[in-house]
Amino acid sequence: MTAVTARACANIALVKYWGKRDAALNLPAAGSLSLTLAALVTETTVSFDAALAQDSLELDGGAADASRVAPFLDLVRAAAGISAHARVISANHFPTASGLASSASGYAALALAATRAAGLQLEPRELSILARRGSGSAARSIFGGFVRMHAGTRADGSDAFATPIETSMHERVRMVIAIVGGGVPKTHGSRDAMEHCAATSPLYAAWLACVPGDLETAEAAIARGDVQALGELAEANALAMHASAIAARPAIIYWQPATLALLAAVRDLRARGVAAWATMDAGPHVKVLTTAADADAVSTSLRAVSGVTSTMISTAGGAAELVG
């Protein structure tokens, strides 16, 4: 069959996804809300070939363990009614497995490329549901701009999908990404960390309880174009998520000294009247929501923090798309 290439952008959750209600179907314990980022791109090529004895995976130019993607490819094969194995070639144009949501862009790109290579043309909602099976946050990377993930209530996960939020606000905001320590792989994978936190953290229930209100506040801020309100909510939500992780037993601590220094730098920027609000996923890097007008000042300030190896400024990214 024909090789198909797709590209997708990672996203940063402003209301975090942290915990599952069903691990087998990758169903989130609560909803989430994100901004897709143009600077964090994955490109993936998929071809199904009856001559292949097994699936193969090349990641960032080197051979990788195809068992990571084989169960996901099985879902595609079952839907398409084919049995051929696949050759998958994927490249992240940013650090992999370091807390920059490479699984989100990776599985979103894989979902689009694999289904088209298998002869399927899924609607965006169906594609979001499929991408979720690979990575919960990948459901959001099917879409561009601000995106809402619905946790759903059905046992089969048919109502757990993402939808784009109609707004022009994404044109006015920027995300400054401060890379700590060169973007080396993190020690705690997100999936295992979520399970450990849910099972052992005395603060996990409180974390879940705050999500519905945070989603309502975030969507209201987007609806009225209020960057400050959205930024304040995003920073508070990220700190609450990390508090639940730090309270796990034993603790899950993603922060490095530079992470704390970056948080202090963000507070200092705000004190000087600069639009800057921090958020962090499961890793040491700090992402800062800001405006187009203040993005350069934020980037310059964060780059000066000891332990920060690079910064990048990202506009809002678009939806997953075919490129070949």
Summary of the structure (lengths in Angstrom):
residues: 324
radius of gyration: 19.0
end to end distance: 13.7
largest distance: 62.8
contacts: 1177
relative contact order: 0.19
helix: 39%
strand: 26%
